[in-house]
Amino acid sequence: MKALGRFLVVIVLAILLAGAAAWVWLHKSLPQVDGEIRAPGLAAAVEVIRDAEGVPHIFAKSDRDGWYAIGYAHAQDRLWQMEFQRRVADGRLSEFLGELSYDTDRLMRTVGMSRTANAIVAKLDPETRAALDAYAAGVNGYLASDPVLPIEFQVFRIKPQPWKPADSVSWLLVMAWDLSANWRTELGRLRYAARLGQDRAAQLIPPYPGDKEVPLPDFSALWGNLSPAATALLQVSPPTEHAIGSNNWVVSGARSETGKPLLANDPHLGLQAPALWYLAHLSTPSGNVVGGTLPGLPFVVLGRNDFLAWSMTTTLGDTQDLFVERVAPDDASSYLTPTGRAKFEVRDEVIGVRGEERRIKVRTTRHGPVISDVVKSMDGATPKGHVIALAWAALADDNATMRAGLGLNRARNAKEFTDAARDFHAPQQNLVFADREGHIGFLAPARVPVRRADNEAQGRVPVPGWIAKYDWQGMLAFDQLPALMDPPTGRIVTANHKITPPGYKPFLSVDWFPPYRADRIEELLQKVPKHSLATFAKMQADGQSRLARDALPFARSAKPGTEEGRLAQGKLTGWTGDMTPDSPAPLVFAAWYRELTRLVYEDELGDIFRDAWEIRMQFMMQALRGENGYEKWCDDTKTPRVRETCAMLTGKAFDLAAIDLTRRYGNPTGWRWGLAHPAANDHRPLGFFPVVKGFFNVAPETAGDAYSINVGAYTIRDEERPFVNRHAGSLRAIYDLADLDKSLFMQATGQSGNVLSPWYSNLTDRWAKVEYITIPAARDKIVAAHRALLTP
């Protein structure tokens, strides 16, 4: 028995020693940030100073060495993120994730991200190509040092291949894809119309406030029921909450305490660990540029240089259309066009699925790739003799967005900034900027297709590809796109709302986000005569929910039928709609509203409700107010002998919310918004694996909702975590054009993507509290914590 005990002790000690050895070895995956580092490919030495937050200040003697060094730094700190992103674009996740990601890979291969990126690189101008080559050389310079790879590479037993310029371009395309969701909206409208009819479908996705409701065209007589195909496609790339977006605003010197412009920006993107953004300062003979970079790209995406600052929000411009193509009845290799038949372009793709090779055929029409070939569930879903092709303005080999990004970094004034923006082809963004001369401006650059006036669909539903009037008529000229310079009001605001001025003729979109956040920003801007960094920071922290403000009267007048429902309702007493983490009221309100949406429109949608279940504020408020016949939605179609009213449902929603909240969070005394609303900074992909996810995910309690300036959008269709903050201000920045070194920055997690690094989540708590750091460009203002010298 004693011998067995000694044996077990030895085994336990061996396990502990092996674990300790592995832990020590994995710590070698942390990059060297001090001393001299050999970096083959540099022309001259580059100094890299990191501050206490892990933000690199890169001092290079040439632009080329600067691009090299930012590539080197990205690889040091975010190598797994870059590898994962590259595999998303290339459709190569299944090589290590298996069946889990196969449909996603097939979609990416069909859309052709990597293929298009290679074609774009082949046509790049020499200067842009030189920047991408230098950046790739920097990434590969780090790989050449044969570093111990971060833990993710060990877990999945993969090694990074050399970085290529096309990898940078393909990631830019994926970002554009994520911000160009019109094709999903088209499929959603199609499904709703098939279930509800054209009129009620148009109510569920109402027109922009103040715009006329235009009937949806019905093409079902041309091809039959397209709804099953829409369902299958949306399962491959699920729709996201419409609240995703961003804020930016600027005031002129006349409206600031310093007499120079102030500019604020907080792009709302899907949260993840590490954050999408990597803060950096790059100094070369061309000057300084500071701000948020995206690992994989050689330039500062959002930031400032020595002369101006710029910001972005998503325009929601409609740059995509779905075309239903008719296959030639006697020749499956051809499809019909307005002028006769055309052959499908066909190519083979090989997708690796954990050692197995799967061959697929990708078809392309004159409009674009055939996305109805993507998933097995599409078999028999698309009407016989038809396929669905995606037209997307970004899929062009002369897409020059990479050149635009570099040009924005170099711009010294409004004219140079505008000239650079002409090359910004995808995705369409609202660029709001300010310069030290005192100018403020707004541009909305992109390649936006021109649609004929007699095209009654106007980007809202899929259209027949063999009828000429639905074909794109080229692209809008840059000078036709919305723009504004030095307005008399002294302010510009964009928050994904409608940005076209009255009387604007060209078609841009019907999918604008309602002006709720924009209205709140305007309200707060007008409250203060002269703004400062402090007032802008307070605005970025504003958690006042427009949804709560508008819906609270209905919540307060509701008559719950149970004691528990009345107790829940009582927690709203005195609450004015501020979504603060420590209060129970925001949680009760969110739970009440969630149950109310289910009561209002689940019965009409039936089995497609789960996919369509969103907050839908504009639709819901029209129903609660009884506007335009919307109150009929409150009548339960399953109880024809009883006529339910919206007032009845508001009470019942409290009863149901009380049950749900008790089940999820226990005793009502412990209910808090922060408890239910942590940020879902989930690691890709280990954050979705049981047991280990808690080690990699970063989840601080947060404020806000989808309708506050401090956005914290949650996904109510998620039964497991319906209130978790999934989309928020992933980067926050405030630029002071009187002294750009005083500008403020923050991102959601930390600078490092290595979970063993002290910089993995060091910024998280301050981000959640809406605090900031500065990133000065002047050497005498930089407080160095680490100093490395990259040498040729």
Steps between C-alpha positions, in 0.01 A plus 500: 500500500785736587665416167177589317485829690858583408424411136198734493707779654764453232234509226344819639843663532585401144178653373561819695857524378393440140234765535747744650748429223233554236397824671860626503547398137177671388611818673778508243226581247491850649695725265827673576427867566837614633850502360629443149302275265629374168240578233611389153374720218527839667702773328586672828443453872150570634433597860186356662403655830210339685321689775356342812182407312691312230440765231797508259657827389692413183778730381623411151733678259283426196135423419603157380668415831200641686262265318742214569507584870121520541477158333765370742314645801167358385657157464662525844174587674216365285636205301213261574240766422669567166516128420134447590389803298703386201336157516154658518571689177662202328226256602750284692354477850382143448856382471509509881138562608349230281131482416423787736627757250454319168198701381678826589806390305284406204331841506835681509634287214185564299507876555870479413664725759850361458469471123383861469778616732764342278349671197498835682865464603597429140358839396623713789704812435872465589483710817210308653657169402826612662318571827337155497831333411676679784223411747513134394879506535458624858258219588728246338805654667342410833413148380860457384614534861334160560304621803316273741146529367208606720291230664232493227752376246599223742139400568407473133845379386541748218779731395459836327605517138686808375285812477414627151371839379180326392440395862472867595262575213282197570456607862395845382239327282372296795458819702306647208289184487410529867395863449302434180199299609237598246481153345387362837235771529373410151462138604327603823243710314444214260426255783269744676310570180453128435361453850310826556430647159660809351320761711566351843856412406558867421370584849743262671789682328346848482635787291726760655301736726335761280546304176207359307427129517559356153339160423740211450498347151390138476702289257373163618308450175836494319667230708272370775584486871847629577448501878660156570814612320504821703472299821791274405725789403430695816595198708849514346539870575246588770359853512619725780317764699429807291640711782856431394659822390718783627501860616710795397454869543708814463468864601684794352721734698204730547339227712808395702678647801835500318383672182603193300285202390427200718419161342360185665461147364392165640457228237259228614623161391464146624691456823777241521819417688741635410322811375499567127699816560869541575612847607826626356713805420716500189761770441688526168646789296145540360378591850307343787182296480324374812187297565324172445658249265356166393755217526557394141494853356801736474323829574308673778133444418357756744719768649696815447825621348679830561243701307154345529288228659239277343228261605256253342149365543322256275280671245277196443518578129350231278793362301362147457215341307383143467410386149292191435645354181301270270693195384462422131231228482702271270853585618593497869832665421329820379266762639277763339589866456309789340692438177500121492691222670827517687719227643558473873861556589597188693800440721599222740582564863651252745410544866694313765290359785737358761708306252217424258488684167160603369465627147229749413407678180444873518285659233501868413262700283539846348357636826726309738552172684214251529449489876206258482757226436651552844333255739353153478172624645459702179438177309139531386458832684564721198217480246577252224687654210620802698806606700576804716801718421648779709604830345730697730684814401806401707574196281699690239868455423555877495368546856737769631397520866848396611646800317237723660596383849862594444395831345287597801805446723701747292235769440595845629179695437138465393583490128761227534266304726219526244733396219607192696138411577423474127671161508298376798288245315366262766331493741313828480590706804413841641838670528483794739822697540653819635830673435721738692404784266152479655310325221250222572346278238308187406531262204325171419733333248439162338410332178121516511310341212262706288157338474246597235207711612254235378666234718221472754701273729765766575721256685230368731443147363670266250429587136488303170843491340375453144305829487712799398337767715635340818862509384732756657569802283855560618604673824421840645772755443689605812374858463139374505541347846391694810758741638509801728771754581502757780121515559359820655379301803862425590428131557463172307350179638474154346363197682396269214189707441390645167775731377349618172380862501143594398456476124797266453421296187740204462396181679733403785298279732171431673669324793606799710498456875229724655639827638474411869870521588549794265215688669655445843842618379344815353310558823816481710705709257246780521489497880857629532605826332871415494619141504818341635665160522311452827156573354567271204613223736181543700301465178678178406407364844133599464284194572162666452291255294266648242314169501439529873403866480235428237370171641498585871152662492357171374695304760379722784135485392507121462289284733682178585280211607731352763666623816840410352424705189398799712816467708708507183311800368561680829874494438445754220369758747696823463719359225551729200662263252872511587644151438744496793661169607415526871127556456229229480272722292682458166490121538131495584426733211704290254333178616154659481563634153642165383186317611284769344661458159431128520137561587453754220635319197589137573153377408510659155847370413470147637802282433706786352455716810822382660711633212297822479495570874659841546433812705334679202442823688341695218251222422420436867442864586258537209312196629487628859387843381240353266640676195410410142314185595804350674294430815356195320830324567404482870199280426604136542420310181483177704195622697244605236219534757695745718629834384820581686615861526849639540406617850417140595834379368702760692366360827550139404857579394584601860361170631712303254807717558482443877498124448792516258710732716449286809600191306815665368615720789321378810359729768393845370724668756798385293381620162741744333552604140875443521448142615302419187684737266871415507699569185536187287868543421516137392819343369497362145450205519597377850245730661227265380652181645376383843746494791769716335283791388518669839877519465486683167182710508491853642162600642478823704161630606385775266238771459285599205275329249448511125336842518744694720808692389708264716377207299469154650290309249366162609334221304158415641462188286782338696320293762819422691638856528234742374635813671875457450672800338615379158555823304643811658746784458790267425724806466443843649692809400468874554732730304598848612616697196644770728752248637480159333726345764217550749269280294337211687481131407371170632434151364306214652755246626874557476788525258606136511319199359709266713295391801818473708587867445428769761373703204230246404220671693665793678276759332170318556379650826588853391322442168188385683512815716556718190843617606787584266872501440708745300746406225724802453722521193759739645797303634528706816139414591533124453553310825699194398448170681689290246746587226603271214722563200420309181825471302558384142 
